[in-house]
Amino acid sequence: MKTAAITFMGLEAVDGFLTMWATRNGFIEVNPLMLPIAHTWVMPLQKVSVATAGIAVICILIRWCPSLVAPFKLSLILGSSFVALVLASNLIQLTGGTWLLW
């Protein structure tokens, strides 16, 4: 469970920093809710803060109902997989896909 939580928070941090870097270098944030903060340090801080808060809520719920460990672990793994796919897609777009051809 800890590994899944740390992986999710790490991927969220990478996503936030990559988005901040990309918007500072001419790329456009497509999420209208994140657009005002996408180019600032608030972006990665917000992504990590929300992930941390979500994991804290999960930990509290698991203390009350330990049988929720497996579903919450699965949700963290699926969430990490989704963020990893988004990051991969963004990296392909940022590089023009040229690194896929070597």
OpenMM code with the backbone's topology and positions (N, CA, C; nanometers):
from openmm import Vec3, app, unit

residues = "MET LYS THR ALA ALA ILE THR PHE MET GLY LEU GLU ALA VAL ASP GLY PHE LEU THR MET TRP ALA THR ARG ASN GLY PHE ILE GLU VAL ASN PRO LEU MET LEU PRO ILE ALA HIS THR TRP VAL MET PRO LEU GLN LYS VAL SER VAL ALA THR ALA GLY ILE ALA VAL ILE CYS ILE LEU ILE ARG TRP CYS PRO SER LEU VAL ALA PRO PHE LYS LEU SER LEU ILE LEU GLY SER SER PHE VAL ALA LEU VAL LEU ALA SER ASN LEU ILE GLN LEU THR GLY GLY THR TRP LEU LEU TRP".split()
positions = [
    Vec3(0.0827, -0.1194, 0.0000),
    Vec3(0.0000, 0.0000, 0.0000),
    Vec3(0.0869, 0.1253, 0.0000),
    Vec3(0.1950, 0.1235, 0.0805),
    Vec3(0.2825, 0.2407, 0.0867),
    Vec3(0.3487, 0.2670, -0.0483),
    Vec3(0.3923, 0.1601, -0.1132),
    Vec3(0.4578, 0.1755, -0.2436),
    Vec3(0.3616, 0.2348, -0.3449),
    Vec3(0.2370, 0.1882, -0.3447),
    Vec3(0.1376, 0.2411, -0.4379),
    Vec3(0.1105, 0.3889, -0.4102),
    Vec3(0.1033, 0.4258, -0.2831),
    Vec3(0.0771, 0.5652, -0.2466),
    Vec3(0.1944, 0.6547, -0.2856),
    Vec3(0.3158, 0.6099, -0.2590),
    Vec3(0.4341, 0.6895, -0.2933),
    Vec3(0.4481, 0.7026, -0.4444),
    Vec3(0.4215, 0.5953, -0.5162),
    Vec3(0.4276, 0.5996, -0.6621),
    Vec3(0.3277, 0.7010, -0.7168),
    Vec3(0.2057, 0.6977, -0.6642),
    Vec3(0.1026, 0.7905, -0.7099),
    Vec3(0.1430, 0.9351, -0.6830),
    Vec3(0.1913, 0.9629, -0.5625),
    Vec3(0.2320, 1.1003, -0.5298),
    Vec3(0.3504, 1.1436, -0.6155),
    Vec3(0.4449, 1.0538, -0.6391),
    Vec3(0.5601, 1.0869, -0.7234),
    Vec3(0.5199, 1.1181, -0.8662),
    Vec3(0.4299, 1.0377, -0.9217),
    Vec3(0.3830, 1.0631, -1.0578),
    Vec3(0.3063, 1.1942, -1.0666),
    Vec3(0.2284, 1.2247, -0.9651),
    Vec3(0.1570, 1.3531, -0.9629),
    Vec3(0.2558, 1.4697, -0.9587),
    Vec3(0.3619, 1.4562, -0.8808),
    Vec3(0.4630, 1.5619, -0.8738),
    Vec3(0.5303, 1.5799, -1.0095),
    Vec3(0.5690, 1.4699, -1.0726),
    Vec3(0.6323, 1.4775, -1.2051),
    Vec3(0.5367, 1.5422, -1.3050),
    Vec3(0.4111, 1.5042, -1.3007),
    Vec3(0.3112, 1.5625, -1.3899),
    Vec3(0.2992, 1.7129, -1.3669),
    Vec3(0.2976, 1.7547, -1.2414),
    Vec3(0.2880, 1.8976, -1.2111),
    Vec3(0.4084, 1.9757, -1.2603),
    Vec3(0.5292, 1.9220, -1.2370),
    Vec3(0.6498, 1.9915, -1.2830),
    Vec3(0.6598, 1.9928, -1.4350),
    Vec3(0.6218, 1.8825, -1.4989),
    Vec3(0.6250, 1.8775, -1.6451),
    Vec3(0.5260, 1.9765, -1.7050),
    Vec3(0.4077, 1.9854, -1.6458),
    Vec3(0.3081, 2.0814, -1.6936),
    Vec3(0.3576, 2.2238, -1.6752),
    Vec3(0.4174, 2.2524, -1.5594),
    Vec3(0.4706, 2.3862, -1.5344),
    Vec3(0.5784, 2.4201, -1.6375),
    Vec3(0.6704, 2.3273, -1.6610),
    Vec3(0.7770, 2.3507, -1.7576),
    Vec3(0.7207, 2.3717, -1.8988),
    Vec3(0.6268, 2.2859, -1.9373),
    Vec3(0.5710, 2.2922, -2.0728),
    Vec3(0.4975, 2.4234, -2.0971),
    Vec3(0.4191, 2.4680, -1.9998),
    Vec3(0.3450, 2.5927, -2.0192),
    Vec3(0.4373, 2.7140, -2.0180),
    Vec3(0.5486, 2.7037, -1.9506),
    Vec3(0.6473, 2.8130, -1.9541),
    Vec3(0.7231, 2.8157, -2.0859),
    Vec3(0.7173, 2.7067, -2.1610),
    Vec3(0.7903, 2.6971, -2.2872),
    Vec3(0.6979, 2.6933, -2.4084),
    Vec3(0.5802, 2.7514, -2.3958),
    Vec3(0.4935, 2.7708, -2.5102),
    Vec3(0.3824, 2.6701, -2.5318),
    Vec3(0.3783, 2.5659, -2.4535),
    Vec3(0.2691, 2.4697, -2.4683),
    Vec3(0.1473, 2.5194, -2.3926),
    Vec3(0.0304, 2.4710, -2.4291),
    Vec3(-0.0948, 2.5192, -2.3707),
    Vec3(-0.1556, 2.4110, -2.2824),
    Vec3(-0.1975, 2.4508, -2.1634),
    Vec3(-0.2697, 2.3605, -2.0730),
    Vec3(-0.4128, 2.3506, -2.1230),
    Vec3(-0.4615, 2.2296, -2.1458),
    Vec3(-0.5958, 2.2121, -2.2007),
    Vec3(-0.7033, 2.2053, -2.0935),
    Vec3(-0.6642, 2.1839, -1.9678),
    Vec3(-0.7614, 2.1803, -1.8596),
    Vec3(-0.7915, 2.3233, -1.8163),
    Vec3(-0.9134, 2.3719, -1.8414),
    Vec3(-0.9443, 2.5118, -1.8089),
    Vec3(-0.9370, 2.5437, -1.6598),
    Vec3(-0.9548, 2.4438, -1.5737),
    Vec3(-0.9453, 2.4692, -1.4299),
    Vec3(-0.8005, 2.4897, -1.3851),
    Vec3(-0.7069, 2.4253, -1.4535),
    Vec3(-0.5656, 2.4355, -1.4165),
    Vec3(-0.4933, 2.5463, -1.4937),
    Vec3(-0.5543, 2.5965, -1.5977),
    Vec3(-0.4897, 2.6958, -1.6838),
    Vec3(-0.4328, 2.8161, -1.6087),
    Vec3(-0.5047, 2.8753, -1.5121),
    Vec3(-0.4494, 2.9934, -1.4442),
    Vec3(-0.3230, 2.9659, -1.3621),
    Vec3(-0.3031, 2.8427, -1.3173),
    Vec3(-0.1872, 2.8130, -1.2322),
    Vec3(-0.0839, 2.7244, -1.3011),
    Vec3(-0.1090, 2.6861, -1.4252),
    Vec3(-0.0254, 2.5857, -1.4927),
    Vec3(0.1206, 2.6280, -1.5059),
    Vec3(0.1486, 2.7538, -1.5182),
    Vec3(0.2862, 2.8011, -1.5395),
    Vec3(0.3567, 2.8409, -1.4093),
    Vec3(0.2903, 2.8211, -1.2971),
    Vec3(0.3459, 2.8647, -1.1689),
    Vec3(0.3847, 2.7445, -1.0825),
    Vec3(0.4549, 2.7726, -0.9735),
    Vec3(0.4926, 2.6680, -0.8778),
    Vec3(0.3716, 2.6135, -0.8031),
    Vec3(0.2599, 2.6822, -0.8136),
    Vec3(0.1378, 2.6357, -0.7476),
    Vec3(0.0916, 2.5037, -0.8102),
    Vec3(0.1184, 2.4854, -0.9384),
    Vec3(0.0728, 2.3648, -1.0086),
    Vec3(0.1270, 2.2363, -0.9445),
    Vec3(0.2596, 2.2175, -0.9353),
    Vec3(0.3063, 2.0935, -0.8745),
    Vec3(0.2687, 2.0827, -0.7262),
    Vec3(0.2669, 2.1959, -0.6558),
    Vec3(0.2277, 2.1927, -0.5144),
    Vec3(0.0827, 2.1492, -0.4983),
    Vec3(-0.0028, 2.1982, -0.5860),
    Vec3(-0.1436, 2.1628, -0.5810),
    Vec3(-0.1623, 2.0151, -0.6118),
    Vec3(-0.0911, 1.9644, -0.7143),
    Vec3(-0.1044, 1.8236, -0.7517),
    Vec3(-0.0616, 1.7324, -0.6368),
    Vec3(0.0506, 1.7626, -0.5745),
    Vec3(0.0998, 1.6803, -0.4644),
    Vec3(0.0095, 1.6952, -0.3417),
    Vec3(-0.0379, 1.8146, -0.3147),
    Vec3(-0.1255, 1.8368, -0.1985),
    Vec3(-0.2560, 1.7599, -0.2106),
    Vec3(-0.3159, 1.7627, -0.3277),
    Vec3(-0.4417, 1.6912, -0.3482),
    Vec3(-0.4188, 1.5398, -0.3376),
    Vec3(-0.3083, 1.4907, -0.3955),
    Vec3(-0.2762, 1.3472, -0.3862),
    Vec3(-0.2535, 1.3073, -0.2404),
    Vec3(-0.1804, 1.3903, -0.1666),
    Vec3(-0.1535, 1.3612, -0.0256),
    Vec3(-0.2825, 1.3612, 0.0564),
    Vec3(-0.3685, 1.4581, 0.0313),
    Vec3(-0.4959, 1.4643, 0.1034),
    Vec3(-0.5815, 1.3412, 0.0730),
    Vec3(-0.5842, 1.3008, -0.0528),
    Vec3(-0.6604, 1.1818, -0.0901),
    Vec3(-0.6074, 1.0572, -0.0226),
    Vec3(-0.4768, 1.0439, -0.0176),
    Vec3(-0.4161, 0.9274, 0.0477),
    Vec3(-0.4417, 0.9317, 0.1982),
    Vec3(-0.4412, 1.0503, 0.2574),
    Vec3(-0.4724, 1.0624, 0.4009),
    Vec3(-0.6152, 1.0161, 0.4289),
    Vec3(-0.7070, 1.0534, 0.3430),
    Vec3(-0.8461, 1.0100, 0.3591),
    Vec3(-0.8547, 0.8580, 0.3462),
    Vec3(-0.7828, 0.8021, 0.2490),
    Vec3(-0.7810, 0.6569, 0.2317),
    Vec3(-0.7277, 0.5892, 0.3580),
    Vec3(-0.6202, 0.6414, 0.4154),
    Vec3(-0.5628, 0.5831, 0.5374),
    Vec3(-0.6612, 0.5868, 0.6535),
    Vec3(-0.7334, 0.6964, 0.6670),
    Vec3(-0.8335, 0.7080, 0.7735),
    Vec3(-0.9451, 0.6055, 0.7526),
    Vec3(-0.9909, 0.5917, 0.6286),
    Vec3(-1.0973, 0.4950, 0.6003),
    Vec3(-1.0510, 0.3518, 0.6239),
    Vec3(-0.9247, 0.3236, 0.5936),
    Vec3(-0.8711, 0.1889, 0.6148),
    Vec3(-0.8634, 0.1560, 0.7635),
    Vec3(-0.8346, 0.2555, 0.8468),
    Vec3(-0.8316, 0.2303, 0.9922),
    Vec3(-0.9690, 0.1889, 1.0437),
    Vec3(-1.0736, 0.2493, 0.9868),
    Vec3(-1.2093, 0.2163, 1.0287),
    Vec3(-1.2564, 0.0839, 0.9699),
    Vec3(-1.2097, 0.0540, 0.8500),
    Vec3(-1.2564, -0.0666, 0.7814),
    Vec3(-1.1382, -0.1302, 0.7069),
    Vec3(-1.0601, -0.2143, 0.7743),
    Vec3(-0.9406, -0.2740, 0.7140),
    Vec3(-0.9673, -0.3558, 0.5878),
    Vec3(-1.0900, -0.3989, 0.5683),
    Vec3(-1.1208, -0.4760, 0.4469),
    Vec3(-1.1146, -0.3905, 0.3204),
    Vec3(-1.1004, -0.2590, 0.3358),
    Vec3(-1.0914, -0.1695, 0.2201),
    Vec3(-0.9500, -0.1588, 0.1633),
    Vec3(-0.8523, -0.2241, 0.2251),
    Vec3(-0.7136, -0.2130, 0.1794),
    Vec3(-0.7006, -0.2546, 0.0331),
    Vec3(-0.7528, -0.3707, -0.0027),
    Vec3(-0.7377, -0.4208, -0.1399),
    Vec3(-0.8028, -0.3283, -0.2436),
    Vec3(-0.9287, -0.2834, -0.2231),
    Vec3(-0.9871, -0.1928, -0.3227),
    Vec3(-0.9128, -0.0600, -0.3343),
    Vec3(-0.8677, -0.0054, -0.2202),
    Vec3(-0.7966, 0.1225, -0.2255),
    Vec3(-0.6590, 0.1056, -0.2890),
    Vec3(-0.5936, -0.0062, -0.2621),
    Vec3(-0.4647, -0.0324, -0.3258),
    Vec3(-0.4830, -0.0445, -0.4762),
    Vec3(-0.5867, -0.1133, -0.5182),
    Vec3(-0.6161, -0.1253, -0.6606),
    Vec3(-0.6445, 0.0115, -0.7220),
    Vec3(-0.7182, 0.0960, -0.6503),
    Vec3(-0.7480, 0.2294, -0.7030),
    Vec3(-0.6213, 0.3132, -0.7162),
    Vec3(-0.5279, 0.2996, -0.6221),
    Vec3(-0.4008, 0.3722, -0.6326),
    Vec3(-0.3183, 0.3205, -0.7511),
    Vec3(-0.3195, 0.1901, -0.7720),
    Vec3(-0.2453, 0.1328, -0.8848),
    Vec3(-0.3068, 0.1784, -1.0168),
    Vec3(-0.4395, 0.1762, -1.0262),
    Vec3(-0.5058, 0.2221, -1.1484),
    Vec3(-0.4842, 0.3721, -1.1701),
    Vec3(-0.4915, 0.4496, -1.0624),
    Vec3(-0.4655, 0.5933, -1.0735),
    Vec3(-0.3231, 0.6216, -1.1172),
    Vec3(-0.2267, 0.5467, -1.0624),
    Vec3(-0.0863, 0.5626, -1.1026),
    Vec3(-0.0672, 0.5241, -1.2477),
    Vec3(-0.1347, 0.4185, -1.2906),
    Vec3(-0.1250, 0.3762, -1.4307),
    Vec3(-0.1799, 0.4840, -1.5236),
    Vec3(-0.2917, 0.5442, -1.4841),
    Vec3(-0.3504, 0.6509, -1.5653),
    Vec3(-0.2561, 0.7704, -1.5756),
    Vec3(-0.2009, 0.8133, -1.4620),
    Vec3(-0.1091, 0.9275, -1.4627),
    Vec3(0.0161, 0.8947, -1.5447),
    Vec3(0.0659, 0.7718, -1.5349),
    Vec3(0.1821, 0.7308, -1.6133),
    Vec3(0.1514, 0.7355, -1.7626),
    Vec3(0.0320, 0.6934, -1.8028),
    Vec3(-0.0074, 0.7013, -1.9439),
    Vec3(-0.0186, 0.8460, -1.9905),
    Vec3(-0.0744, 0.9318, -1.9060),
    Vec3(-0.0836, 1.0745, -1.9401),
    Vec3(0.0556, 1.1341, -1.9561),
    Vec3(0.1462, 1.1012, -1.8632),
    Vec3(0.2837, 1.1507, -1.8731),
    Vec3(0.3507, 1.1012, -2.0003),
    Vec3(0.3338, 0.9749, -2.0333),
    Vec3(0.3928, 0.9201, -2.1549),
    Vec3(0.3379, 0.9915, -2.2779),
    Vec3(0.2082, 1.0133, -2.2807),
    Vec3(0.1461, 1.0843, -2.3920),
    Vec3(0.2002, 1.2268, -2.4032),
    Vec3(0.2120, 1.2944, -2.2895),
    Vec3(0.2645, 1.4315, -2.2901),
    Vec3(0.4097, 1.4356, -2.3374),
    Vec3(0.4897, 1.3401, -2.2925),
    Vec3(0.6297, 1.3361, -2.3358),
    Vec3(0.6412, 1.3100, -2.4854),
    Vec3(0.5556, 1.2248, -2.5380),
    Vec3(0.5555, 1.1997, -2.6826),
    Vec3(0.5198, 1.3272, -2.7571),
    Vec3(0.4206, 1.4007, -2.7077),
    Vec3(0.3818, 1.5260, -2.7719),
    Vec3(0.4907, 1.6315, -2.7597),
    Vec3(0.5535, 1.6414, -2.6418),
    Vec3(0.6574, 1.7417, -2.6213),
    Vec3(0.7779, 1.7190, -2.7108),
    Vec3(0.8117, 1.5934, -2.7327),
    Vec3(0.9306, 1.5611, -2.8130),
    Vec3(0.8958, 1.5391, -2.9585),
    Vec3(0.7700, 1.5480, -2.9931),
    Vec3(0.7308, 1.5224, -3.1303),
    Vec3(0.7394, 1.3748, -3.1655),
    Vec3(0.7561, 1.2902, -3.0673),
    Vec3(0.7652, 1.1473, -3.0905),
    Vec3(0.8953, 1.1020, -3.1502),
    Vec3(0.9948, 1.1933, -3.1598),
    Vec3(1.1203, 1.1587, -3.2264),
    Vec3(1.1988, 1.0520, -3.1511),
    Vec3(1.1862, 1.0470, -3.0195),
    Vec3(1.2605, 0.9479, -2.9416),
    Vec3(1.2052, 0.8075, -2.9610),
    Vec3(1.0845, 0.7965, -3.0196),
    Vec3(1.0294, 0.6640, -3.0457),
    Vec3(1.0943, 0.5991, -3.1687),
    Vec3(1.1635, 0.6789, -3.2482),
    Vec3(1.2174, 0.6290, -3.3748),
    Vec3(1.3599, 0.5779, -3.3657),
    Vec3(1.4286, 0.5952, -3.2551),
    Vec3(1.5675, 0.5491, -3.2487),
    Vec3(1.5693, 0.4046, -3.2281),
] * unit.nanometer
topology = app.Topology()
chain = topology.addChain("A")
for resn in residues:
    res = topology.addResidue(resn, chain)
    for name in ("N", "CA", "C"):
        topology.addAtom(name, app.Element.getBySymbol(name[0]), res)
